[in-house]
Amino acid sequence: GLSRRDCSRLITSFKAAEKNAWEIKLKKHEEILKTVSDWVNQVKKRTNYQRTHVFNTNVTKAKDLKAEIPGKIPISVSEQPSAKELDKIRKFLKNLHGERDTNNQEYIPLEIKRQKKLFDTIESNPLTEEQRRAVVIDEDSNLVVAAAGSGKTSVIIAKAAWLIEKALRKPEEILMLAFGSDAAKEMSERLLGRFPKIEPEKLNASSFHSFGYNIVREISGAPT
């Protein structure tokens, strides 16, 4: 058998090899561990509405990490940032059931409160509670059903302003459509009034007719 000294040396060598192997794995996945861990923090802090595709994509990334880095995290690396991030991700996956619904239910009133100043001042009259909910619910697709004169244009303007202020979208990534050119022009002017530093040409506000015509013209190569 091995002597006590040899056993001690063997254990030390094993621990060193284990530490080295884990450090290599953690280094290899360092960037994605940071990205997924930051997302988990957002969910826990109710920072953003968790869209279906965003939530599912990040859960898939988390599960892939769990599969690619199996095994108990050894004490020798447990205090390293990447190891802590992996541990956080694993714990999140253990309690995943209902997390998205819980996040969104708690997020909506929190975000409405956080954006009170914007919603109180974006239009001449403060937005109603229903209008505020229509703005902060940021699902992949949103259907808002409202009667004539109920403030649909105000919601569109507030939604665009909210997306820009939260840096969720750049001005040039937002398209606002109205039935009439006057309404489209009004939306653009009201949003520019809120964000005077935005270059007017970066705002895409148009009537349905003009937008459709521009698409046809661009595809067909017709002269302007």
C-alpha positions as CSV (number, residue, x, y, z in Angstrom):
1,G,0.0,0.0,0.0
2,L,0.9,3.7,-0.1
3,S,2.5,5.4,2.7
4,R,0.8,8.3,4.4
5,R,3.2,10.7,2.7
6,D,2.5,9.2,-0.7
7,C,-1.2,9.3,-0.1
8,S,-1.0,13.0,0.8
9,R,1.0,13.7,-2.3
10,L,-1.5,11.8,-4.4
11,I,-4.4,13.8,-2.9
12,T,-2.6,17.1,-3.5
13,S,-1.8,16.2,-7.1
14,F,-5.5,15.1,-7.7
15,K,-6.8,18.4,-6.2
16,A,-4.3,20.4,-8.3
17,A,-5.4,18.5,-11.5
18,E,-9.1,19.0,-10.6
19,K,-8.6,22.7,-10.0
20,N,-6.7,23.1,-13.3
21,A,-9.4,21.2,-15.2
22,W,-12.2,23.3,-13.7
23,E,-10.3,26.6,-14.4
24,I,-10.0,25.5,-18.0
25,K,-13.7,24.8,-18.3
26,L,-14.7,28.0,-16.6
27,K,-12.3,30.0,-18.8
28,K,-13.7,28.4,-21.9
29,H,-17.3,29.5,-21.0
30,E,-16.4,32.7,-19.2
31,E,-18.2,35.1,-21.6
32,I,-21.5,33.1,-21.8
33,L,-21.5,32.5,-18.0
34,K,-21.3,36.3,-17.5
35,T,-24.0,37.0,-20.0
36,V,-26.5,34.4,-18.6
37,S,-25.6,35.4,-15.0
38,D,-26.4,39.1,-15.8
39,W,-29.7,38.0,-17.3
40,V,-30.6,36.0,-14.1
41,N,-29.8,39.1,-12.1
42,Q,-32.3,41.1,-14.3
43,V,-35.0,38.5,-13.7
44,K,-34.4,38.5,-10.0
45,K,-34.5,42.4,-9.8
46,R,-37.5,42.6,-12.1
47,T,-35.6,44.9,-14.4
48,N,-37.3,44.0,-17.7
49,Y,-40.5,42.4,-19.0
50,Q,-39.4,38.9,-19.9
51,R,-40.5,38.4,-23.5
52,T,-41.3,34.8,-24.5
53,H,-38.4,34.4,-26.9
54,V,-35.9,36.3,-24.7
55,F,-36.7,34.1,-21.7
56,N,-36.7,30.8,-23.6
57,T,-33.5,31.7,-25.4
58,N,-31.7,32.5,-22.1
59,V,-33.1,29.4,-20.4
60,T,-31.7,27.3,-23.2
61,K,-28.3,28.9,-22.8
62,A,-28.5,28.2,-19.0
63,K,-29.4,24.6,-19.6
64,D,-26.6,24.2,-22.1
65,L,-24.1,25.5,-19.6
66,K,-25.3,23.2,-17.0
67,A,-24.9,20.2,-19.4
68,E,-21.5,21.4,-20.6
69,I,-20.1,22.0,-17.1
70,P,-21.3,19.1,-15.0
71,G,-20.2,18.0,-11.5
72,K,-19.9,19.6,-8.1
73,I,-17.9,22.8,-8.1
74,P,-14.8,22.1,-6.0
75,I,-13.9,24.4,-3.1
76,S,-10.6,25.3,-4.8
77,V,-12.4,27.4,-7.5
78,S,-15.7,28.1,-5.8
79,E,-14.8,31.7,-5.1
80,Q,-13.9,32.5,-8.6
81,P,-16.4,34.8,-10.4
82,S,-17.2,32.3,-13.1
83,A,-17.8,29.6,-10.6
84,K,-20.2,31.8,-8.6
85,E,-22.0,32.6,-11.8
86,L,-22.3,28.9,-12.7
87,D,-23.7,28.2,-9.2
88,K,-26.2,31.1,-9.5
89,I,-27.4,29.7,-12.9
90,R,-27.8,26.2,-11.5
91,K,-29.9,27.4,-8.6
92,F,-32.0,29.5,-10.9
93,L,-32.8,26.4,-13.1
94,K,-33.8,24.5,-10.0
95,N,-36.6,27.0,-9.3
96,L,-37.5,27.8,-12.9
97,H,-41.2,26.8,-12.7
98,G,-43.4,29.9,-13.0
99,E,-40.4,32.3,-12.9
100,R,-41.3,34.1,-16.1
101,D,-45.0,34.7,-15.1
102,T,-43.9,35.8,-11.6
103,N,-41.3,38.2,-13.0
104,N,-43.8,39.8,-15.3
105,Q,-46.6,40.0,-12.7
106,E,-44.3,41.8,-10.3
107,Y,-42.5,43.8,-12.9
108,I,-45.5,45.6,-14.3
109,P,-46.5,47.6,-11.2
110,L,-42.8,48.2,-10.4
111,E,-42.1,49.6,-13.9
112,I,-45.2,51.8,-13.9
113,K,-44.0,53.3,-10.6
114,R,-40.5,53.7,-11.9
115,Q,-41.8,55.5,-15.0
116,K,-44.3,57.7,-13.3
117,K,-42.7,61.0,-14.4
118,L,-42.6,59.9,-18.0
119,F,-46.2,58.7,-18.0
120,D,-47.4,61.8,-16.2
121,T,-45.7,64.2,-18.6
122,I,-45.4,62.6,-22.0
123,E,-48.8,64.0,-23.0
124,S,-50.9,67.0,-21.9
125,N,-52.8,64.7,-19.6
126,P,-51.3,61.9,-17.5
127,L,-51.7,58.4,-19.0
128,T,-54.4,56.2,-17.5
129,E,-53.6,53.0,-15.7
130,E,-54.7,50.9,-18.7
131,Q,-52.5,53.0,-21.0
132,R,-49.5,52.6,-18.7
133,R,-49.9,48.8,-18.7
134,A,-50.1,48.8,-22.5
135,V,-46.7,50.6,-22.6
136,V,-44.8,48.5,-20.2
137,I,-46.1,45.1,-21.2
138,D,-43.4,44.3,-23.8
139,E,-44.3,40.8,-25.1
140,D,-43.0,39.6,-28.5
141,S,-46.4,40.6,-30.0
142,N,-48.9,42.9,-28.3
143,L,-52.5,43.5,-29.2
144,V,-54.2,46.5,-27.8
145,V,-57.9,46.8,-28.4
146,A,-59.3,50.3,-27.9
147,A,-62.2,52.4,-29.0
148,A,-62.0,55.6,-31.0
149,G,-60.8,58.6,-29.0
150,S,-59.5,56.4,-26.2
151,G,-55.9,57.5,-26.5
152,K,-54.3,55.0,-28.9
153,T,-51.9,57.6,-30.3
154,S,-50.8,58.6,-26.8
155,V,-50.0,55.0,-26.1
156,I,-47.9,54.7,-29.3
157,I,-46.0,57.9,-28.5
158,A,-45.5,56.8,-24.9
159,K,-44.4,53.3,-26.0
160,A,-41.8,54.8,-28.3
161,A,-40.5,57.2,-25.7
162,W,-40.3,54.4,-23.1
163,L,-38.4,52.1,-25.4
164,I,-35.9,54.9,-26.2
165,E,-35.5,56.0,-22.5
166,K,-34.8,52.4,-21.4
167,A,-32.4,51.9,-24.3
168,L,-34.4,48.9,-25.4
169,R,-34.6,50.3,-29.0
170,K,-32.8,53.0,-31.0
171,P,-35.1,55.7,-32.6
172,E,-34.3,54.3,-36.1
173,E,-35.5,50.8,-35.0
174,I,-39.1,52.1,-34.2
175,L,-41.8,52.3,-36.8
176,M,-45.0,54.3,-35.9
177,L,-48.0,54.0,-38.3
178,A,-51.2,56.0,-38.4
179,F,-54.1,56.1,-40.8
180,G,-53.6,59.7,-41.9
181,S,-50.4,61.7,-42.7
182,D,-51.4,64.4,-40.3
183,A,-51.6,62.0,-37.4
184,A,-48.2,60.5,-38.4
185,K,-46.7,63.9,-38.6
186,E,-48.1,64.8,-35.2
187,M,-46.7,61.6,-33.6
188,S,-43.2,62.5,-35.0
189,E,-43.4,66.1,-33.7
190,R,-44.6,65.1,-30.3
191,L,-41.8,62.5,-29.9
192,L,-39.2,65.0,-31.1
193,G,-40.6,67.4,-28.5
194,R,-39.7,64.9,-25.9
195,F,-36.3,64.0,-27.4
196,P,-35.0,67.1,-29.1
197,K,-31.6,65.6,-29.6
198,I,-32.9,62.9,-31.9
199,E,-32.2,63.5,-35.6
200,P,-35.7,63.9,-37.3
201,E,-34.7,61.6,-40.2
202,K,-34.1,58.8,-37.7
203,L,-37.8,58.8,-36.7
204,N,-40.0,56.5,-38.8
205,A,-43.6,57.9,-38.5
206,S,-45.8,57.3,-41.5
207,S,-49.3,56.7,-42.7
208,F,-50.1,53.1,-43.7
209,H,-50.6,54.2,-47.3
210,S,-47.3,56.0,-47.5
211,F,-45.4,53.2,-45.9
212,G,-47.0,50.6,-48.3
213,Y,-46.3,52.8,-51.3
214,N,-42.6,53.2,-50.3
215,I,-42.2,49.4,-50.0
216,V,-43.7,48.9,-53.5
217,R,-41.6,51.7,-54.9
218,E,-38.4,50.2,-53.4
219,I,-39.1,46.7,-54.6
220,S,-40.2,47.7,-58.1
221,G,-37.4,50.2,-58.5
222,A,-39.9,52.9,-59.5
223,P,-38.6,56.5,-59.5
224,T,-39.4,58.7,-56.6
